[in-house]
Structures are given as structure tokens and as C-alpha cells.
Amino acid sequence: QVQLMESGGGLVQPGGSLRLSCAASGIIFEFYSMGWYRQAPGKQRELVATITRGGGTNYADSVKGRFSISRDNANAMVYLEMNSLKPEDTAVYYCNSRHTETLMDNWGKGTLVTVSS
């Protein structure tokens, strides 16, 4: 059974930093692209960043230069380093895995990030 468990969310002041972690189990991690998505109140879920099996990355324009996604294949972990946080980054952040051949998606339950003074 696939499980993605996010951690690291919380309350942070504007300009601050947070590091989100996602622990994956039940999958052969190397076969999956991984990603972070977010959903703000009243808005649709949107892509934040993705990382391929080979480490190629893609970012939403709104987070380029501030966020960094990385993965640890040995420990089946994916991370999202978030810097220079803004109030508009406030959202529930979800970890996603996508099988590179079947394109099957799995989702974590999310972790809340609140950026506020």
C-alpha cells in the first residue's frame, strides 16, 4: 500500500523559511517522479515543484528562486526547502508520487503552511 507522509508545516513569519519532508513507503521510489502541490483556501490545487527520477526539476513561476525540491532515493524521501516565504504561500502542501510509466498518482494527506505576522 502506497503511503506518502508529509511533515514540517507550521506557522512562519513573512520572509522566513520552512523545510517540508515527505516519506514514501510501499513504492519502488526510483520508479516515480515526485512533486509538491498546494491548495489555498477557496482555490484549486496547484503545482509547486516536481523532480524526476534523474533529478530534473520544475517549478511554478511563483516560487522560482525561493523554493527548492530535492530527493533522497536511498531513504525514499522528498523535500521542499522554502525561503523568503510570503503570505500568499499559505496553503496545505501535498506530496505527490507519479509512476513514470503508468502515470498513476498517489497523494499524501497534506501539511499546513501558514505565513503570517
Short mmCIF file of the C-alpha atoms (twelve columns), coordinates in Angstrom:
data_MODEL
# 
_entry.id   MODEL 
# 
loop_
_atom_site.group_PDB 
_atom_site.id 
_atom_site.type_symbol 
_atom_site.label_atom_id 
_atom_site.label_alt_id 
_atom_site.label_comp_id 
_atom_site.label_asym_id 
_atom_site.label_seq_id 
_atom_site.Cartn_x 
_atom_site.Cartn_y 
_atom_site.Cartn_z 
_atom_site.pdbx_PDB_model_num 
ATOM 1   C CA . GLN A 1   0.000   0.000  0.000   1 
ATOM 2   C CA . VAL A 2   1.390   3.366  -1.044  1 
ATOM 3   C CA . GLN A 3   1.859   5.877  1.740   1 
ATOM 4   C CA . LEU A 4   3.138   9.412  1.478   1 
ATOM 5   C CA . MET A 5   3.547   11.223 4.762   1 
ATOM 6   C CA . GLU A 6   4.293   14.927 4.863   1 
ATOM 7   C CA . SER A 7   5.819   16.802 7.768   1 
ATOM 8   C CA . GLY A 8   7.395   20.157 8.506   1 
ATOM 9   C CA . GLY A 9   4.495   22.537 8.093   1 
ATOM 10  C CA . GLY A 10  3.676   25.257 10.574  1 
ATOM 11  C CA . LEU A 11  3.379   28.968 11.205  1 
ATOM 12  C CA . VAL A 12  6.164   31.214 9.933   1 
ATOM 13  C CA . GLN A 13  6.567   34.959 9.557   1 
ATOM 14  C CA . PRO A 14  6.862   36.580 6.136   1 
ATOM 15  C CA . GLY A 15  10.425  36.304 4.915   1 
ATOM 16  C CA . GLY A 16  11.004  33.149 6.907   1 
ATOM 17  C CA . SER A 17  11.880  29.621 5.868   1 
ATOM 18  C CA . LEU A 18  10.480  26.141 6.270   1 
ATOM 19  C CA . ARG A 19  11.531  22.708 5.087   1 
ATOM 20  C CA . LEU A 20  8.862   20.190 4.205   1 
ATOM 21  C CA . SER A 21  9.593   16.472 4.133   1 
ATOM 22  C CA . CYS A 22  7.720   13.589 2.546   1 
ATOM 23  C CA . ALA A 23  8.395   9.984  3.452   1 
ATOM 24  C CA . ALA A 24  7.302   7.442  0.854   1 
ATOM 25  C CA . SER A 25  6.584   3.786  1.512   1 
ATOM 26  C CA . GLY A 26  5.000   0.957  -0.428  1 
ATOM 27  C CA . ILE A 27  6.558   2.004  -3.750  1 
ATOM 28  C CA . ILE A 28  9.803   1.412  -5.604  1 
ATOM 29  C CA . PHE A 29  10.850  5.006  -5.136  1 
ATOM 30  C CA . GLU A 30  13.223  5.137  -8.080  1 
ATOM 31  C CA . PHE A 31  10.339  4.427  -10.487 1 
ATOM 32  C CA . TYR A 32  8.487   7.588  -9.509  1 
ATOM 33  C CA . SER A 33  8.628   11.263 -10.197 1 
ATOM 34  C CA . MET A 34  7.828   13.198 -7.040  1 
ATOM 35  C CA . GLY A 35  6.219   16.543 -6.515  1 
ATOM 36  C CA . TRP A 36  4.760   19.091 -4.172  1 
ATOM 37  C CA . TYR A 37  1.395   20.710 -4.765  1 
ATOM 38  C CA . ARG A 38  -0.543  23.175 -2.670  1 
ATOM 39  C CA . GLN A 39  -4.118  24.254 -2.146  1 
ATOM 40  C CA . ALA A 40  -5.021  27.588 -0.601  1 
ATOM 41  C CA . PRO A 41  -8.451  28.217 0.904   1 
ATOM 42  C CA . GLY A 42  -11.038 28.674 -1.837  1 
ATOM 43  C CA . LYS A 43  -8.568  27.841 -4.595  1 
ATOM 44  C CA . GLN A 44  -7.732  24.837 -6.732  1 
ATOM 45  C CA . ARG A 45  -4.764  22.633 -6.027  1 
ATOM 46  C CA . GLU A 46  -1.719  23.839 -7.946  1 
ATOM 47  C CA . LEU A 47  1.707   22.519 -8.789  1 
ATOM 48  C CA . VAL A 48  4.590   23.883 -6.722  1 
ATOM 49  C CA . ALA A 49  7.553   21.774 -7.840  1 
ATOM 50  C CA . THR A 50  8.386   18.386 -9.310  1 
ATOM 51  C CA . ILE A 51  11.520  16.276 -9.505  1 
ATOM 52  C CA . THR A 52  12.103  13.401 -11.908 1 
ATOM 53  C CA . ARG A 53  13.812  10.085 -11.284 1 
ATOM 54  C CA . GLY A 54  17.002  11.588 -12.618 1 
ATOM 55  C CA . GLY A 55  16.772  14.748 -10.543 1 
ATOM 56  C CA . GLY A 56  15.369  17.111 -13.150 1 
ATOM 57  C CA . THR A 57  13.274  19.828 -11.534 1 
ATOM 58  C CA . ASN A 58  10.375  22.041 -12.489 1 
ATOM 59  C CA . TYR A 59  8.894   24.937 -10.515 1 
ATOM 60  C CA . ALA A 60  5.833   27.117 -10.610 1 
ATOM 61  C CA . ASP A 61  6.772   30.651 -11.634 1 
ATOM 62  C CA . SER A 62  5.504   31.947 -8.302  1 
ATOM 63  C CA . VAL A 63  8.129   30.007 -6.333  1 
ATOM 64  C CA . LYS A 64  11.137  30.053 -8.668  1 
ATOM 65  C CA . GLY A 65  14.227  31.292 -6.906  1 
ATOM 66  C CA . ARG A 66  12.649  30.828 -3.465  1 
ATOM 67  C CA . PHE A 67  11.795  27.121 -3.246  1 
ATOM 68  C CA . SER A 68  13.979  24.106 -3.909  1 
ATOM 69  C CA . ILE A 69  12.875  20.492 -4.313  1 
ATOM 70  C CA . SER A 70  15.211  17.556 -3.712  1 
ATOM 71  C CA . ARG A 71  15.005  13.800 -3.260  1 
ATOM 72  C CA . ASP A 72  16.906  11.115 -1.379  1 
ATOM 73  C CA . ASN A 73  16.400  7.870  -3.268  1 
ATOM 74  C CA . ALA A 74  18.222  5.779  -0.671  1 
ATOM 75  C CA . ASN A 75  15.728  6.777  2.012   1 
ATOM 76  C CA . ALA A 76  12.652  7.323  -0.187  1 
ATOM 77  C CA . MET A 77  12.337  10.963 0.879   1 
ATOM 78  C CA . VAL A 78  11.500  14.149 -0.950  1 
ATOM 79  C CA . TYR A 79  12.000  17.633 0.432   1 
ATOM 80  C CA . LEU A 80  10.815  21.141 -0.281  1 
ATOM 81  C CA . GLU A 81  13.023  23.929 1.002   1 
ATOM 82  C CA . MET A 82  11.005  27.149 1.152   1 
ATOM 83  C CA . ASN A 83  12.694  30.512 1.630   1 
ATOM 84  C CA . SER A 84  11.516  34.123 1.547   1 
ATOM 85  C CA . LEU A 85  8.025   32.956 2.344   1 
ATOM 86  C CA . LYS A 86  5.108   35.247 1.553   1 
ATOM 87  C CA . PRO A 87  1.549   35.323 2.930   1 
ATOM 88  C CA . GLU A 88  0.339   34.069 -0.451  1 
ATOM 89  C CA . ASP A 89  2.317   30.866 0.109   1 
ATOM 90  C CA . THR A 90  -0.168  29.962 2.825   1 
ATOM 91  C CA . ALA A 91  -1.772  26.643 1.854   1 
ATOM 92  C CA . VAL A 92  -1.971  22.954 2.558   1 
ATOM 93  C CA . TYR A 93  1.025   21.361 0.862   1 
ATOM 94  C CA . TYR A 94  0.636   17.882 -0.589  1 
ATOM 95  C CA . CYS A 95  3.262   15.349 -1.559  1 
ATOM 96  C CA . ASN A 96  2.656   13.549 -4.845  1 
ATOM 97  C CA . SER A 97  4.177   10.485 -6.466  1 
ATOM 98  C CA . ARG A 98  3.658   9.665  -10.156 1 
ATOM 99  C CA . HIS A 99  4.747   6.402  -11.722 1 
ATOM 100 C CA . THR A 100 6.875   7.208  -14.733 1 
ATOM 101 C CA . GLU A 101 5.202   4.573  -16.973 1 
ATOM 102 C CA . THR A 102 1.611   4.192  -15.759 1 
ATOM 103 C CA . LEU A 103 1.333   7.861  -14.657 1 
ATOM 104 C CA . MET A 104 -0.585  6.671  -11.601 1 
ATOM 105 C CA . ASP A 105 -0.746  9.361  -8.933  1 
ATOM 106 C CA . ASN A 106 -0.665  8.968  -5.185  1 
ATOM 107 C CA . TRP A 107 -1.151  11.733 -2.645  1 
ATOM 108 C CA . GLY A 108 -0.304  12.406 0.943   1 
ATOM 109 C CA . LYS A 109 -2.781  13.929 3.381   1 
ATOM 110 C CA . GLY A 110 -1.053  17.309 3.380   1 
ATOM 111 C CA . THR A 111 0.671   19.616 5.809   1 
ATOM 112 C CA . LEU A 112 -0.469  23.157 6.534   1 
ATOM 113 C CA . VAL A 113 1.879   26.082 5.973   1 
ATOM 114 C CA . THR A 114 0.754   29.445 7.310   1 
ATOM 115 C CA . VAL A 115 2.750   32.572 6.548   1 
ATOM 116 C CA . SER A 116 1.621   35.397 8.786   1 
ATOM 117 C CA . SER A 117 2.951   38.031 11.129  1 
# 
